[in-house]
Amino acid sequence: MTTYGRTSLVLALSAAVAATLAVAPGAAASASATPGLSWKPCGPAGLGQECATLSVPQDYADPAGPRLSLAVSRIRSERPEVRRGTLVVIPGGPGSSGVQRLSQKGAALVEELGGAYDLVAFDPRGVGGSSTANCGLDPEDRRMVTLRSWPAADGSIDENVERSRRTAEACLRNGGERLRSFTTANQARDLDRFRQALGEEKLSAWGVSYGTYVGAVYATKYPHRTDRWVLDSSADPNPERVARGWLADMAKGAEDRFPDFAVWAADPARGELRLAEQPSGVRSLILELAARLDREPKESTTSGVPLTGNILRQALQNALYSDTAFASFAELVRSARAPEGVPVLPAQSTAPMPDSDAALSVAVICNDVKWPGSVRAHERAVAADRARHPLTAGMPANMTPCSFWQPPTEKPTRITDRGPSNILMIQSLRDPSTPHASGLKMREALGTRARLVTVDKGGHGMYLSNGNACGNAAVTTFLMTGERPAGDAYCG
């Protein structure tokens, strides 16, 4: 692996600016001429964000059949003399809003890319302002800590199996063909329909987390519609283990990432949030606290919802995504340990999701690929995973509604190296959700189409987020100039 340092990247960018900010051939026409889209102002004041609605077929094999509406958004370049094309922001999830992601990251992208792109995004079918579907789930079954199949305190999965079965049955009964259409393949098709509506021959992209899989599927289905393609925090695209493998990855990801939190929480500078004198003590403290809360849940500020071992584990999983969440998790641990403490539970772990959000969160992963259905096999897998990875207590190996789902309507896309060599991957060394080892599987599948920049950081989502200056410069240089490292690179 070569070192791709910050200085060389910045110099490369500076030296190439004059040549590369010229309008690329075929990109001179402004994206304001967008057939079929009626744009209106939206989003944060001063950002210049606009929104519209795009109509797409529910089933691309039946274009005359039912239609879905997609919420789409853009931030146009205000510098036509340097504009070179359109960059689509592909959100993660499944279940994240592209429109909101553009609102959150638009200003940073405008500043970083200097007007070289119109920035666009859309809410995938089932999300936010786009057409949604419902499963009719009870509120208790729509909490993250129950949608994620955390085993019982004794390791039993009986309750998980029953909840998974009734969730799948409710989605089949109430979701209909609309819910069945929520797939990654259809999101890629919708993206190409969006490209056509924008009047663009090609798109550039920045996909994060699950968005990297959407981006890889699009780059496989429509390779010659891709311009400069960035995949940020990728997972293994093996079509036999898509989604199921991503869930299993959380066990290894937590083990890879937890040492960063342990070092942080053992630092004397943390004051009352310091949890132990040594990092090794932080791990044992968390495991012992979770086990105690399994036996004796503690009353919280949320009426009727005590802090359990599994809520603590889910809060840890969420906190590992970014260093900025460490303090709030340490405070949860501190209050849980204090005899008179009354913990404040994280809303994302306890509050029921809207029914349409819960439906989408299971539908895409269940619709994409067939999951194994043996309860006995899951029991054995959970027991082994609990012993091997105690921080996640068997959840990543547990049974989900997908085991009781209808068979997929089409096979998953096999990601290959066929197509232009225009993909830059960026990956954390210690990612709690998409471990570096799984990112290497995506790199292997893409072959000569890609280069990989590995960032020596912890967290999920590297570009303009949890990464470092070297990694940010690598992505910016590529999007501005098309230049990638000659081989896979390392940002220390």
N, C-alpha and C positions, 0 to 999 in steps of 0.2 A: 504494500500500500504506500502511495506517495503522500507527502505532506503538501497540502494546498493552503499555504499561509495567507493571513489577512492582507499583508503588504502586497504580495504578488497579485492578489485578486484586485485590490484597489487600483494598482498601477495598470493592470490589464484593462480595467474598466475605463480609467481616465484616458489611456492611449487610444481607445477605440471609440470614444464617445462621438467625435465629429463624424466619423464614417458611418456609425451604426444608427444614429438618430435620424438619418434621412428616411423618408417614407419608403417602405419596402414596395417592390413592384406589386401591383394588384391591390395594394392597401390604401391607395390615395383617396378613394371615395369615403366620405364621412359615414359613420354608422348611424347618422341621424335619419337616413333613408332606410327605414326598417319596415318592410312590407308586412302588413297584417298586425302590427303592434301599435297601440295607442298609448303613448307615454304620458304619465302625470307625475308631478313631484311627490316624493315620499322620503321617509327616513330622517336622520338628524339634520337640523338646520345648518346650512352652510356647506353641506357635503356635495350638493348638486345631484343627489340620487333621484332616480326616476323609476317608476314601477309600471308594469303593464300586465296583461293576461294573454297567455298563449294557449290555444286549443290544440289538443293532441288526441289521437285515437286511444281509447281504453285498451283495445287489442289491435296491434299493428297488422295482424292477419285478417282483420275485418275493418278496414278503414271507413266503411259506411256505417259502422255500428256506433255504440255509445261513445261519447266524447268526454274528456276530462279537461279541466282548466288548470293551468300552471301559473303561479305567480312568478313573474320574471322581473329583473331589476338591472339597472346599469348606472354607471358613473362615466360620463363621456370625457374623453381627453379634451382639455381646453387649449391644447397646443397642436393644432393640425399640422404644423410644419415638422413635428417630430413623431407624430403618431405612426406606428408601424402595424397595428392590428388590434385584435380583441383578445383579452385574457379572461377566461371563465374561472371563477372561484368555485370549486367543488367541495361542498361541506361533508363532514363526517357523519357518524351515526352507526347504522341507519337511523334517521329521524331528525337530523339537524337541518335548520333552515338556511338555504343559500342566501336569501334576501337579508336575513339578520346578520349572517357572516359578512356580507358585503358592507353592511352598515358599520359593523365592528372594525373591520380591517381596511375599509376603503381609504380613509385618510392616510394611514401608514403606507398603503400601496401607492397612492398618488404621489406622496413625497418620495418614496423609494424609487419609483420607476419614472418619475419626471414627465408624465404625460405620454409615454411611449405606447400606452394601450388605453382603449376603452375597457373598463372593468365591468363584467357582467356576472350574473348568478341567477339561479332559480330555486324555488322550493320544490324538491322532488314530489312526485305524486304521493299523496298521503300526508304531506307535511305542511304546517303553517297555513299560508294563504292559498294553497293548491287544493284540489279536490281531495277529500278525506273519506275514510270509511270507519266504521265502528264495529267492535266485537260485543258490546253490551256486558262488559266485565264489572263485577262488584268492586267497589272502591278498595277493599283490602287486597284484591288481586292486581291492583294497578299501582302499588307502591314499588319503588325500585328494589327494595329489600325482599320483595316477594316475586317480582318479575325475574330477578336474578335468583336462581335456585340454590339458596343457602341451605345446606342440610340442617337437621335438628341438632340440638346440643349433643346428643349421643351418637351422631353420625347417621341416623336413620334418614331415608329419603322418601318414606311413605307419603308424607304430606306434600312433598314436591311432586311426586308422581300424580297424586290426585288433582293438585292444582294445575299441573300441566295438561292433564286430560280435559278438565272442564274448560280451560282457556282455549284449547284447540277446538273443542266442540262448539263453544260460543262463537268463535271467529268463523267457523264453517257455517254456522246457522245464521249469523247476522251480517257477515262481511260481504258475502256474495262474490260475484266475478270481479267487482271493483277491487276488493282486497286481494284477490288472487293475482291481479295485474301489477301489484307492487313488487317489482323485481329489479335487480341490478341491470339486467339486459334491457328492460324497458326504460330505465333511467338513462342508459346510454343512447337508446333510440330517441328519447325525448331531448337529450342534449343535441343530437344532430338535427332534430326538427327546429330547435332554438337557433342553431347555427344558420339554417336556411332562412329563418324569419329575420335574422340580423343581416342577411345579405352577404355573409362572409364565406369565402372559399375555404379558409382554414381557421382554426382556433388555436390559441395558446391556452395553457391551463395551469392552475395550482390546486392540486387535490390533497387533502389532509385526512389521515386516518382511513376510515371506510371510503372516503373520497378518492384515495389512491387506487382502490380496487375498481371503483367506477371509472376512473381515468384510464386504468390499464385495460379494462374491458372496451372502452371507447377506442383506445389506441389500437386494439386488436381488430375490432369490427370495422373501423374507419381509419386505417393507418395514414392514408394520404390526405386526411382532413386535419391532421395534427401539425402544428407549427413548432412551438417550444413548450415542452411538456414537463411539469415538475410534480413529482410524487413524494410527499412529505409524510413520513411515518407509515411505512407499508407493512402488510402482513403477508403470510404465505398464500399465494393464489391457487394452490393445488385444488383442482376442481372436485376432488374426492372429499376434501376437508374444508371447503369454503364455509365460513361462518362457524362451524363446529370447531375447526382448528383455531379460529380466532378466540373463541371462548376459552379453549384449553390453554392458549398462550398466556392468559391472565395469571396463571399460577407461576409460571417462570418469570413473567414480567414483574410481578410483585417482589419476587426474590432478588431479581436483578436490581431493582430500584430501591428497595427498603434501606440498604446501607447508607444511601444519601440522607434519608430522613434520620437514621440512627446517629450519624455524625452530627447533623444539625441539632438534634435534641439532646446530645451529650455535651454540647458546647457551653461552657460557663457563662458566655455572653447572653444566654437565653433567659437568665434570671429565673423567675418563678415558673417559666415554661420548660426549664431544663428537667428532663425526665430521669436521667441516670448519669453517673460519673463517667461511664465508658459506653461506647456504641453497643457493645455486646449486651450490656444491661438494658438498653432500650428494647431490644428484641424480646428478651425474656419477660420484661415488664408488660409489654403489649399482649403477649400470648397468655400470660397469667391473668391479666385483667379481662381479656375476652372469655377465658374459661370461667372466671368467677361470675361474669355477667350472664353466661349461659345458665349457671345454676341459680343466680339471684339477680334478675334484672333490676335496674335502679330507676326510681321515679325521675322523670325529666320535666322540663317546662312545657312539654307537649302533653296536654291532658289525655289520659288513656293510652299513651304510647311510651312505655318505659324504654330505657337504653338497654338493649340486649347485646349479647356477644356478636350476633350477626350484624346488627346496626353499626356496632363499632368497626367490624371488619369491612363493611361496605363504605363507611366513612374513610377508613384508611385507604381503600382502593381509589376513592375519588381524590384524596389528598395527594397521592403519589403522582398525579398527572402534572403537577406544577409546584415548584418550590414555594410559590406565593401562598399555597394552601397549608403549608406545614404548621404555621402558628395556630390556625383555627383548630386543626386536629389535635395539636398538643394541648390546647385549652380544653378540648373535650375530654382528653385522657386525664388531665389534672383534676377537672371537676368530678369525673367519675370515681377517682381514687379518694377524693376528700370526703371524710365521713359526713360532713354537712353540705357537701356540694350537690347542686341540682343541675345536671347537664342540660345544655341547650342543644337539641338535636338538629343536625343539618337537614334543611327542608328537602333537599334532593334525595335524601335517603328515606324519608318518612311520609311526605305528602303524596297522596294519590295523583298519578298523572291523569290528564284528560283522557277519556276513553279512546279518542282517535289517535293520540300519541302512543298509548300502550299498544293499540292494534298494529300500528305501523312498526313499532320496535320489534315485534315478533314476526310480523308478516314477511318482511323482506328476507330475513335469514332463514325462515322456514320455507318460503317459496323458491329460493334459489337452488337448494340441493336437498336430497333425501337424507334424513338423519336416522341412525340406528334406533330400534325400538325396544330392545330387550331390557326389562327392568333389572334382572339379575346381573347382566353385564354392567349396567350403570352402578349398581350397588358395589360391585367389586372395584370398579374404576374410582368411585368416590372414596372408598376405604384406602386404596393405594395413594390417591392424591392427597388425602388428609395427612397421611404419614409423611409423604415426601415434601409437601408444601403447606405447612401448618398456617401460614399467614392467610391463605385463602380457603382453608378448611374444607376442601372438596367441591366448592361451588363450581369451578371451571369444568369439572368432569361430570357434573350432575345432569339429570334428565330435564328437558325443557319441553314446551308445547310442540316443538318441531318433531318430536318422536311420535306424535299422534296426528300429524298434519297430513293433508292430502299430498300425493306425489307431485313433484314439480311438473309444470307443463312443458318445460324444455331443459336441456342439459346445460350445466354451467359452461361459460366460455373458458376455453383453455388459452391462457396467456402464452404467447410465443415470441420469438425474436424476429418474426417476419414484419418488415416495415422499416421506415426511415430511422436512422440513428439520431434521435432528437429528444431523448428522455434524460432528465437529471433526477436522480433520487437523493433524498437527504434523510438521514436516520440517526436517532439517538443511540448511544451505546447502552443506556439504561432506561428503557421505555417500559412502563408498567402495563401497557396494553398491546403494543406491537413490538415484541423483543427484537433486538438486533439480529438474532439468529433467524427469525422469520422474515425480516427484511432482506436478508441474504437470499432467501428462497425466491422472492420477487425479482431480485437482481439476477439470479440464475435463469429464471424463466424469460426475462427480457433479453438476455444475452447481449449481443453487440448493439442493440438499440439503446442501451442505457449506460450511464456512469453513476457511481454511488459515492456520495460524500458522507462519511461517518463523523458524527459530532460527539466529542467526549463530554457529554452532559447527560443529566437525567431529566426525564419528563417526556411528555407526549406532544408533538407538534413543534417543529424546530424553527421554521422560517418566521421571522418577525414575532417570535413568541418565546419559547423556552430554550432556544439555541444560543449561539455565540456569534460574535462579529464575523469570524471566518466563514461560518456556515451561511449567514445572511448574505455576505459578499459573494459567495459562490453562486447562490441562486440569483441574486440581482444581476451579476455579470452575465449569466446565461440568458436571462430574460431580456437583457438590454442588448447583448452583442451576439448571442448564440454560442459563445465560447464556453466549453466545458473542460475539466481537467483531462489530460491525455489518458489517464487511467483512473481507477477508483482512488479516492483521496481521503485524507484524514484531517479533521480540524480539532486540534488539541486545545 
